[in-house]
Amino acid sequence: MARTVARTMAAPLLFLNLIMYLIVLGFASWCLNRYINGQTSHPSMGGNGATGHFLTFAILAAVLGIVSKIAGGSHLRAWRNDSLAAAGSSSIVAWAVTALAFGLACKEINIGGWRGWRLRVVEGFIIVLGVTQFLYVMMLHAGFFSSRYGPGYRDPDYGV
């Protein structure tokens, strides 16, 4: 039972993060389209000087997050050391870019100004994803602390 603790905790986080990254991708794409078209005076858009950079990093974080969830789903199915490498590295990269978008979301909120509800939704989801993606990375790498919690980085029986 103890060998599946990280696995059973990582699976709901994987699904939750996948859904949230899909929502971020949709809303951030819509907002970036409006921003590029110069329609920042639209009632549901708004924004400030950090909006363009924030939306770029939000879309990049969403795409990397979705791809990392595909690798993570494969790893949760196999739950072996060899699948941990792909899932772990892609989730760390997705978390790093999400952390950058998190910082830009905080900067955009700090600058102030009027922002539409879709832009505020993207900001909120990026802030929540910064935390939940970090928890997901910790669950994937739980075997690093003890091999009782998942596939570790040192398996003497691997390849035998």
N, C-alpha and C positions, 0 to 999 in steps of 0.2 A: 504494500500500500504506500509506503513512504517513497518508493521509486517513482510514483506517478503524481506526486504533489505538484511539482512545477508544471508538469504536462497538463493537468486538469485546471490549473490556474492560468496557463498561457493560452489555452484554447478560447475561452470567452474573451480575453483581451484581444486576441487575434481577430475575432469576428467583430467586436466592438470598434476596434481601430480601423478595420477594413471599411465598415459602414461610414464611419466619420470621415475617413480620407476620401471616399466617394462623394460625400456631401460637400466637402471642402473643394474638391476638384470641380464640381458643377457650379457652385456659387462663385468661386474665385475666377473661373473661366468667364462667367457672365459679367462679373465686375470688371475684369481686364478688358473684355470686348467693349464695354461702355467707356472705360477709361481711354482706350486707344481711339475710339470714335470721337472723343472730346465731349462726351455727354455727362460730365461730372455735375452739371446742374440738375440732372434728373432727380426727382424726389426720392428714389430708392438707391441712389449712388452716393453722391457727396465725395468726401475725401480731403486729403491734404498733401503736403510734399512727400510724405513717406508712402503714399498709397501705391504708386507704381512699383516700387521696390518690394513692398510687402506682398503685393499680388503675385509678382514673379516668383518670389521664394515660396509662397503658399502653394502655387501650382506645382513647382518643382518638388516640394515636400510631399504633396499629395500623390504625385506620380511615383516617386521613390517609395512612399509608404505602401501603395497598392502593390508594387512589384515585390517589396519585402514580405508582404502578407502571402503572396503566392509561394515564395520560397519557404516561408514559415509554415504554411499549410502542408507542404511536402515534408518538412522536418517533423511536424507533429504526427504525421502519419507513420513515418519511419522511426523517429526518435532514436537516431544513432549518431555517432560521432561524425561520420562523413557528411551527413545532411546538416549538422550543426554549423559547419563552416560557412555554407552558403546563407543559411537563415540568419546566423549571428552577424556576419559581416554586412549583409544588406540591411538588417534592422538597425545596426549602429549608424550606418550612413544615413538612413531615413531619419533616425532620431537627431543626428547632427544638423541636417537641413531643417528639420522641424524646429529645432532649438533656435536656429537663425531666424526663421519666420516668427517664432515666439518673441524674440527680441524686437523685431520690426513691428509686431503687433503692439507690444508694450510702448514702443516709441510713437506709433501712430495714435494710440490712446492718449499718451502724454502730451503730444502736440495739440490735440484737441480739434475743434472745428466740428462742423456738422457732418455726420456720416450716416448713410442710409442703413436700413435694417439688414440688407444682404451683406454689406461690408462688415457690420457688427457681428453677424452670424459667423462669417469667416474668421474674424478676430477671436471670437469666443471658442470656436472649434479648434483653432490652432493652439490656443492656450491650454485647452483640455488635452489635446493630442500630445503636447509637449510632456505632460505628466504621464499619461497612459502609455505612450510609446516607451518612455523610460522604464516603467514597470514591466512592460513586455520584454524589453531587452534584458532586464534583471531575471525574469522568469526563464528566458532562453539560456542564460548563462548560469543558472543555479547549480549546474553540475561542476562549475569551477570551484565552488566552495566546498562541496561534498558530492561524491559520486552517488550518494543515496538519493539525491534530488533530481538526477537526470544524467544524460550522457556527459561525462567529464572530458577533460582534455588529455587524460592519461588512462588508457584502458589496456591493461596487460594482455587481455584475451583478444584484442582486435587483430583480425587477419589470421587467426589460428583455426 
